[in-house]
């Protein structure tokens, strides 16, 4: 009779309780600077059961929330002397489920890993559109959206192995760092190729490969002295994320009462973060409003959420041997919480670089987001964010190249950008670019004219900061965002699919037009790799005249003269004007042609062309 009663009790509990279904993070590491670890346990009514650890390990804190399907336990890893232990779920003092938890040994010098710096050139890839080397995972049963290369906004099949198989191309081009748009699982019903509506933050999307494939990419890059940057998204997740579908707490996300599904769209006015004149309602809608119905806005001010995001970020750094982050939509987050997030990561990895997408158009507003900014300090705020994206420069480049020079037009726009450099506490740690996966394609703006591309690339490759180029720019790729949308600026790289009619990965099979773009890019990026003057040198620039902008990068070891002629006609410069920087230099080496050029009295520059001279 006793056995029957026990069986009935177990049957009863199995109906109303489920065993541990998820544990996040699934494992951790010994020897972290911060030994405190918060483990999320998930299972039906798990909060109504007992949670204990084996080996007499003490739980520092057990936190239950309004949803009984969650328990958050906190442990001190410094107090654990074993590599493996069990997390036991007990009901009526009987163990009904166990999870084998592992504390791995950290890799040697893990905390001292180098990150990307101004020595690097960052190459941005949208993995779904770059190269498809494993057609077996183009569509997978457990993920909703299937491959359809005919759909401009659909999945096309690019994967991590496709990137790995083309690393020689990227290395030869001169790229040193890869930034991939998000590769974690995005299991929304459609438009998942961009990855920004993630549904599992601990799992690589199976259509790209596996977690181990991601680690393999990282290790293959390191063999080439190259680096891997993860695109990290703290502001929003996908509506199909398992945590969103069964919220631990209602305030895990920003919820607008009275609105369908709690949704209200952001007004996107992130200037409200520092605007002393802003209204509370505008600021709230900017920060708490959703990007879209499929992207619930995450509440970083919830301590459980912030801990989850912090540990997840550190987990990926440690597991995938990452070299840096790019953080999406940075000013849309709770800024105080994000300062805590950034500090926790850089405390653990002091050299680790994090660049925030600070999509604002004034140097004051952008610089306020960089660590130790005096502008931020005036607002009683320090972001702890090492790097920001120079959207001011990005927005001015096409205008400068299209206009004639005036008081504030033409090349004077570029000059004016750099007059605000004093606002940045770390001027060399800015990401400089003329396009990315969200913007108009530069080559589309200028109808595929290589002369305009050469001017823009010469600029971002020789000014302060970290240059970033977007995949395919180096072969003249185009795309019409205003007419055809984001999918068209994210076209497939030619040659990345077996049946492609042309392969641009191979310089021998590039078209004549592609060769011109590629050859110039390869020359300038590889020159830049080992040029300390460009990485960390000082800058002196001169007011543009007749569409010609001249500046010098220099240190105690050498000097580089950059001349950007945006005029439709050849221009001759009187060199006496630049005597301050030319000093005793009498000649310079043209880094593109290799020719030696005399610097006696005048210097003639062909129309619509750059000239970069290593002074001698």
C-alpha positions in Angstrom: 0.0 0.0 0.0 2.9 2.3 0.9 4.4 1.8 -2.6 1.2 2.5 -4.3 0.8 5.8 -2.3 4.3 6.8 -3.2 3.7 6.1 -6.9 0.5 8.1 -6.8 2.3 11.0 -5.2 5.0 10.9 -7.8 2.4 10.8 -10.6 0.6 13.8 -9.0 3.8 15.8 -8.8 4.7 14.9 -12.4 1.5 16.5 -13.6 1.9 19.7 -11.6 5.6 20.0 -11.7 8.2 19.4 -14.4 11.8 18.6 -14.1 14.5 21.2 -14.8 14.0 22.2 -18.5 16.6 24.9 -18.8 19.7 26.0 -17.0 21.4 29.3 -18.0 24.3 29.7 -18.2 24.7 26.0 -18.8 28.2 26.0 -17.4 30.7 28.6 -16.1 34.4 29.0 -15.3 36.6 29.1 -12.2 38.9 32.0 -11.5 36.7 34.9 -12.6 37.5 38.2 -11.0 33.8 38.4 -9.9 33.2 35.0 -8.3 29.4 35.5 -7.9 27.3 33.5 -10.4 23.6 33.7 -10.9 22.0 30.6 -12.4 18.5 30.6 -13.9 16.5 27.4 -13.5 13.4 26.9 -15.5 10.6 24.3 -15.3 6.9 24.1 -14.6 6.2 25.2 -11.0 9.9 24.8 -10.2 9.6 27.5 -7.6 7.4 25.3 -5.5 10.1 22.6 -5.2 13.3 22.6 -3.2 16.7 23.4 -4.9 19.8 22.1 -3.3 23.4 21.6 -4.5 25.6 18.5 -4.0 28.9 18.3 -2.2 27.6 20.5 0.6 27.9 23.6 -1.6 26.0 26.5 -0.2 23.5 28.6 -2.2 24.2 32.2 -1.4 20.7 33.3 -2.4 17.5 31.8 -3.9 15.3 34.3 -5.6 11.8 33.4 -6.7 9.7 35.7 -8.9 6.0 36.1 -9.8 6.2 33.4 -12.4 6.6 30.0 -10.5 8.4 28.5 -13.5 11.6 30.3 -12.5 14.1 30.2 -9.8 17.4 32.2 -9.7 20.1 30.9 -7.5 23.3 32.7 -6.6 26.6 30.9 -5.7 30.1 32.0 -4.9 32.4 30.0 -7.3 35.4 30.8 -5.1 33.9 28.6 -2.4 33.5 25.6 -4.7 36.4 23.2 -4.7 35.0 20.7 -7.3 34.8 21.1 -11.1 31.4 19.4 -11.2 28.4 19.3 -8.9 24.8 18.6 -9.1 21.8 21.0 -9.0 19.1 18.9 -7.4 15.4 19.5 -7.6 13.5 18.0 -4.7 9.9 17.5 -4.0 8.8 16.2 -0.5 12.5 15.7 0.2 12.9 13.3 -2.8 15.2 14.2 -5.7 13.1 14.3 -8.8 15.7 15.9 -11.2 19.3 16.7 -11.2 21.5 18.9 -13.5 25.2 18.2 -13.7 26.9 21.7 -13.5 30.5 22.2 -14.6 32.9 24.9 -13.6 35.6 24.8 -16.3 39.1 26.0 -16.1 39.7 29.3 -17.8 42.1 29.4 -20.7 45.5 30.8 -20.0 45.7 34.6 -20.0 42.0 34.8 -20.8 41.5 37.9 -18.8 44.4 39.7 -20.6 43.2 39.0 -24.1 43.9 41.8 -26.6 41.1 43.5 -28.4 40.6 45.5 -31.5 42.3 49.0 -31.6 43.2 51.7 -34.1 45.7 49.3 -35.5 42.8 47.3 -37.0 40.5 47.4 -39.9 37.0 46.1 -39.2 35.2 44.2 -41.9 31.4 44.0 -41.4 29.7 40.8 -42.6 26.0 39.8 -42.7 26.6 36.1 -42.5 23.4 35.0 -44.3 24.5 37.0 -47.4 28.3 36.3 -47.5 29.0 32.6 -48.4 27.1 29.3 -48.2 29.5 26.4 -47.6 27.0 24.0 -45.9 23.8 23.7 -47.8 22.5 21.0 -45.4 21.6 23.7 -42.8 20.0 26.3 -45.1 16.7 25.2 -43.6 16.3 23.3 -40.3 13.2 21.6 -38.9 13.2 23.3 -35.5 13.4 26.9 -37.0 10.4 28.4 -38.6 11.8 30.4 -41.6 13.2 28.3 -44.4 15.7 29.3 -47.1 14.4 31.2 -50.1 17.2 32.9 -52.0 14.6 34.5 -54.4 13.2 36.5 -51.5 15.2 39.7 -51.0 14.1 39.7 -47.3 14.4 36.0 -46.7 17.1 33.5 -45.6 19.7 32.9 -48.3 21.9 30.3 -46.6 25.1 32.0 -45.8 26.9 30.3 -42.8 29.9 30.3 -40.5 31.7 27.7 -42.6 31.3 30.0 -45.6 33.2 32.7 -43.7 35.8 30.3 -42.5 36.4 29.1 -46.1 37.0 32.7 -47.3 39.3 33.9 -44.5 42.3 34.0 -47.0 40.3 36.4 -49.1 39.7 38.7 -46.1 43.3 38.5 -44.9 44.7 39.3 -48.3 42.3 42.2 -48.6 43.8 43.7 -45.4 41.0 43.2 -43.0 42.2 42.4 -39.4 38.9 42.2 -37.5 35.5 40.7 -38.4 32.3 42.1 -37.1 29.4 39.7 -37.8 25.8 40.9 -37.5 24.1 38.8 -34.8 24.5 35.0 -35.2 22.5 33.8 -32.2 19.2 32.1 -32.9 16.5 34.3 -34.4 13.4 32.1 -34.7 10.9 34.7 -35.7 8.5 33.8 -38.5 10.1 36.0 -41.2 12.9 38.4 -41.9 15.3 36.6 -39.6 18.4 36.9 -41.8 19.6 40.0 -40.0 19.5 38.3 -36.6 18.5 41.3 -34.5 15.4 39.7 -33.0 17.2 36.9 -31.1 15.3 34.1 -29.5 18.1 32.3 -27.7 21.1 34.2 -26.4 23.1 31.1 -25.7 22.8 29.3 -29.0 24.2 30.0 -32.5 21.4 29.9 -35.1 21.4 26.4 -36.5 21.2 27.9 -40.1 24.7 29.4 -39.5 26.1 26.3 -37.7 26.8 25.5 -34.1 28.4 27.1 -31.1 31.5 25.0 -31.9 31.5 26.4 -35.5 31.6 29.9 -34.0 34.5 29.0 -31.7 36.3 27.5 -34.7 35.9 30.7 -36.7 37.4 32.6 -33.7 40.4 30.2 -33.6 40.9 30.3 -37.3 41.0 34.1 -37.2 43.6 34.0 -34.4 45.8 31.8 -36.5 45.9 34.7 -39.0 46.4 37.3 -36.2 42.8 38.5 -36.9 40.0 39.1 -34.4 36.3 38.4 -34.0 33.7 40.9 -32.8 30.3 39.9 -31.7 27.3 42.1 -32.4 25.6 42.2 -29.0 22.0 43.3 -28.6 20.9 44.5 -25.1 17.9 46.7 -26.1 15.5 44.2 -27.5 14.9 40.5 -28.1 12.7 38.6 -30.5 9.0 38.1 -29.5 9.6 34.3 -29.9 12.4 34.2 -27.3 11.4 31.5 -24.8 11.9 34.0 -21.9 9.5 36.5 -23.6 6.9 33.8 -24.2 6.9 32.9 -20.5 8.1 36.1 -18.8 9.8 35.6 -15.4 8.4 39.0 -14.3 6.2 41.4 -16.2 8.8 44.1 -15.9 11.4 41.9 -17.7 10.3 44.0 -20.7 8.8 47.4 -21.1 5.0 47.0 -21.1 2.6 49.8 -22.1 -0.7 49.3 -20.3 -3.8 49.6 -22.5 -1.8 48.9 -25.7 -2.2 45.7 -27.7 0.3 43.1 -26.3 1.9 46.0 -24.4 3.4 47.4 -27.6 4.1 51.0 -28.3 6.7 52.0 -30.9 9.8 54.1 -29.9 10.0 57.6 -31.1 13.7 57.0 -31.7 14.7 60.3 -30.2 17.6 59.2 -28.1 18.8 62.8 -27.7 16.4 62.8 -24.8 19.0 60.8 -22.8 21.0 64.0 -22.2 18.5 66.7 -23.1 17.9 68.9 -20.0 14.8 70.3 -21.7 13.1 67.0 -22.7 9.7 66.0 -21.5 9.3 62.8 -19.4 6.9 61.3 -21.9 9.3 61.8 -24.8 12.2 60.3 -22.9 10.1 57.3 -21.8 8.9 56.6 -25.3 12.5 56.8 -26.7 13.9 54.4 -24.1 11.0 52.1 -23.4 9.2 52.0 -26.7 9.7 49.0 -28.9 11.6 48.9 -32.2 8.9 46.8 -33.7 6.1 44.5 -32.8 8.5 41.5 -33.1 11.2 43.1 -30.9 10.0 43.6 -27.2 12.0 46.2 -25.4 14.2 44.7 -22.7 14.2 46.4 -19.2 17.9 46.6 -18.2 17.0 48.4 -15.0 15.5 45.1 -13.7 18.5 43.6 -11.7 17.8 40.1 -12.8 17.7 41.2 -16.5 20.9 43.1 -16.1 22.7 40.2 -14.4 21.4 37.9 -17.2 22.7 40.2 -19.9 26.1 40.7 -18.2 26.7 37.0 -17.6 25.6 36.1 -21.1 28.1 38.6 -22.6 30.9 37.3 -20.4 29.9 33.7 -21.3 30.4 34.4 -25.0 33.7 36.2 -24.5 35.1 33.2 -22.5 33.6 30.5 -24.6 34.2 31.9 -28.1 37.5 33.6 -27.2 36.0 36.9 -28.5 38.1 40.0 -29.2 35.4 42.6 -28.8 31.7 43.7 -28.9 29.8 46.0 -31.1 26.6 46.9 -29.2 23.4 47.6 -31.2 21.2 50.7 -30.5 23.2 51.7 -27.4 21.4 55.0 -26.5 18.1 53.2 -26.5 19.0 51.3 -23.3 18.8 52.4 -19.7 22.1 54.3 -19.5 22.8 53.7 -15.8 22.3 50.0 -16.2 24.5 49.9 -19.3 27.3 51.7 -17.5 27.2 48.9 -15.0 27.1 46.3 -17.8 30.1 47.8 -19.6 32.1 48.1 -16.3 31.4 44.5 -15.3 32.8 43.3 -18.6 35.9 45.6 -18.7 36.6 44.8 -15.1 36.8 41.1 -16.1 38.7 41.8 -19.3 40.6 45.2 -18.9 41.7 45.4 -22.6 38.3 44.3 -24.0 36.9 46.9 -26.5 33.2 47.6 -26.8 31.9 50.0 -29.4 28.4 51.3 -29.1 26.1 52.2 -32.0 25.6 55.8 -31.0 23.5 56.9 -34.0 23.5 60.7 -33.4 24.8 63.5 -35.6 26.7 65.9 -33.4 30.1 65.3 -31.8 28.8 66.5 -28.4 26.0 64.0 -28.4 28.2 61.1 -29.6 31.1 61.8 -27.4 28.9 61.9 -24.3 28.6 58.1 -24.6 32.4 57.4 -24.5 34.0 56.5 -21.2 35.3 59.4 -19.2 33.7 62.0 -21.5 33.7 65.5 -20.1 30.3 66.0 -21.9 28.9 63.0 -20.0 30.5 64.2 -16.8 28.6 67.5 -17.2 25.4 65.4 -17.1 26.8 63.5 -14.1 27.2 60.3 -16.1 30.1 58.0 -17.1 29.1 55.3 -19.6 32.2 53.1 -19.1 31.8 52.4 -22.8 35.3 52.4 -24.4 34.4 53.3 -28.0 31.6 55.0 -30.1 30.7 55.1 -33.7 31.4 58.4 -35.6 28.1 58.9 -37.2 28.8 62.6 -37.6 31.7 61.8 -40.0 29.5 59.1 -41.7 26.7 61.6 -42.4 29.0 64.3 -43.7 31.1 62.2 -46.2 28.6 61.9 -49.0 27.5 65.6 -48.6 31.1 66.7 -48.7 31.8 64.8 -51.9 28.7 66.0 -53.7 28.9 69.7 -52.9 31.1 72.5 -54.0 33.2 74.1 -51.2 31.6 76.9 -49.3 31.7 78.3 -45.8 30.1 75.1 -44.4 29.7 73.0 -47.5 31.8 70.6 -49.6 35.1 69.4 -48.1 34.7 72.0 -45.4 32.2 69.6 -43.9 35.0 67.1 -43.2 37.2 69.8 -41.8 34.4 70.8 -39.4 33.9 67.2 -38.2 37.5 67.0 -37.0 37.4 70.4 -35.3 35.3 68.7 -32.6 37.9 66.0 -31.8 38.6 67.7 -28.5 35.3 66.4 -27.2 36.4 62.8 -27.3 38.4 61.4 -24.3 39.9 58.7 -26.5 40.1 60.0 -30.0 41.8 57.0 -31.5 39.0 54.7 -30.2 36.3 55.8 -32.6 34.8 53.6 -35.3 34.9 55.5 -38.6 33.0 54.4 -41.7 31.0 55.6 -44.7 28.3 52.8 -44.7 27.1 49.8 -42.9 24.3 47.2 -43.0 21.6 49.9 -42.1 22.6 52.7 -44.4 22.4 53.5 -48.0 25.1 51.7 -50.0 27.9 54.2 -50.7 28.5 52.9 -54.2 24.8 53.3 -55.0 24.8 56.9 -53.9 27.6 57.6 -56.4 26.5 55.3 -59.2 29.4 52.9 -58.8 32.0 55.6 -59.4 35.3 54.3 -58.1 36.8 57.8 -57.8 34.3 58.7 -55.0 34.9 55.4 -53.3 38.7 55.9 -53.4 38.3 59.4 -51.8 36.1 58.0 -49.0 38.2 55.0 -48.3 41.4 57.0 -48.2 39.8 59.3 -45.7 38.6 56.7 -43.2 41.9 54.7 -43.6 44.1 57.7 -42.7 42.2 59.7 -40.1 42.1 58.9 -36.3 40.1 55.9 -35.3 39.3 52.4 -36.4 38.1 52.1 -40.1 35.2 49.9 -40.8 34.1 48.7 -44.2 31.0 46.8 -45.2 31.2 43.5 -47.1 31.2 44.0 -50.9 32.2 47.6 -50.9 35.6 46.6 -51.9 34.3 45.1 -55.2 31.8 48.0 -55.8 28.6 46.3 -54.6 25.5 48.5 -54.7 21.9 48.4 -53.4 18.9 50.7 -53.5 17.6 51.1 -50.0 15.1 53.9 -50.7 13.3 51.9 -53.4 13.9 48.3 -52.5 14.5 48.3 -48.7 17.2 46.8 -46.4 17.3 43.5 -48.3 18.8 45.2 -51.3 21.7 46.7 -49.4 22.4 43.2 -48.1 22.8 41.4 -51.4 24.7 38.1 -51.7 28.4 38.3 -52.2 29.0 37.0 -55.7 30.8 33.7 -55.6 29.5 32.7 -52.2 27.1 30.2 -53.6 28.1 27.2 -55.7 25.8 28.1 -58.6 26.8 31.8 -58.8 27.8 32.8 -62.3 30.8 34.8 -61.1 33.2 34.6 -58.2 34.5 37.8 -56.8 36.4 36.1 -54.0 39.0 35.2 -56.5 40.9 38.2 -57.9 41.5 36.3 -61.1 37.8 36.0 -61.8 36.8 39.5 -60.8 35.3 41.8 -63.4 37.4 44.8 -64.6 35.2 47.1 -62.4 35.6 44.9 -59.4 39.3 44.7 -59.8 39.6 48.5 -59.7 37.7 48.7 -56.4 39.5 45.6 -54.9 43.0 46.5 -55.9 42.8 50.0 -54.4 41.2 48.6 -51.2 43.8 45.9 -50.8 46.7 48.3 -51.3 45.5 50.9 -48.8 44.4 48.5 -46.1 47.6 46.5 -46.2 49.6 49.7 -46.1 47.7 50.8 -43.1 48.3 47.6 -41.1 51.8 48.4 -40.0 51.7 52.2 -39.9 52.0 53.5 -36.4 51.7 57.1 -37.5 48.2 56.4 -38.8 47.2 54.3 -35.7 48.1 56.7 -33.0 49.7 59.8 -34.6 48.6 63.4 -34.1 46.7 65.4 -36.8 47.1 68.8 -38.3 44.6 69.8 -41.0 44.2 72.8 -43.3 41.1 74.6 -44.4 40.0 73.2 -47.7 40.6 75.3 -50.8 39.2 74.7 -54.3 37.7 71.4 -53.1 41.1 70.1 -51.8 41.4 68.9 -48.2 44.9 68.4 -46.8 45.9 67.0 -43.5 49.0 65.4 -41.9 49.3 62.5 -39.5 52.6 62.5 -37.6 54.6 61.4 -34.6 58.2 61.7 -33.6 59.2 58.9 -36.0 57.5 60.1 -39.2 54.8 61.9 -41.1 52.1 61.2 -43.7 50.5 63.8 -45.9 47.0 63.2 -47.2 45.5 65.2 -50.1 41.9 64.7 -51.1 41.0 66.5 -54.3 37.3 66.6 -54.7 37.5 69.1 -57.5 36.4 68.1 -61.0 39.7 69.5 -62.3 43.3 68.9 -61.6 44.7 71.1 -58.8 48.2 72.5 -58.1 49.0 73.2 -54.4 51.5 75.8 -53.3 53.5 73.8 -50.7 54.7 76.9 -48.8 51.3 76.9 -47.1 52.1 73.5 -45.5 55.6 74.4 -44.3 54.5 73.9 -40.7 54.2 70.1 -41.4 56.5 69.7 -44.3 59.5 71.1 -42.5 62.6 69.5 -43.9 60.8 66.9 -45.9 61.7 67.1 -49.6 59.9 64.1 -51.1 57.2 61.6 -50.4 56.3 58.1 -51.5 52.9 57.6 -53.0 51.5 54.6 -51.2 49.3 53.6 -54.1 51.6 53.8 -57.1 54.9 53.5 -55.1 56.3 56.5 -57.0 58.5 59.0 -55.4 57.2 62.6 -55.6 59.3 65.8 -55.2 58.0 68.3 -52.6 59.9 71.4 -53.7 57.4 74.2 -54.5 54.2 72.8 -55.9 52.2 69.6 -55.9 49.8 68.7 -58.6 46.8 66.4 -57.8 44.6 64.8 -60.5 40.9 65.6 -60.5 38.7 63.6 -58.1 41.5 61.6 -56.5 43.3 61.0 -53.3 47.1 61.2 -52.7 48.7 59.6 -49.6 52.4 60.4 -49.2 54.9 58.9 -46.7 57.2 61.8 -46.2 60.9 61.4 -46.5 
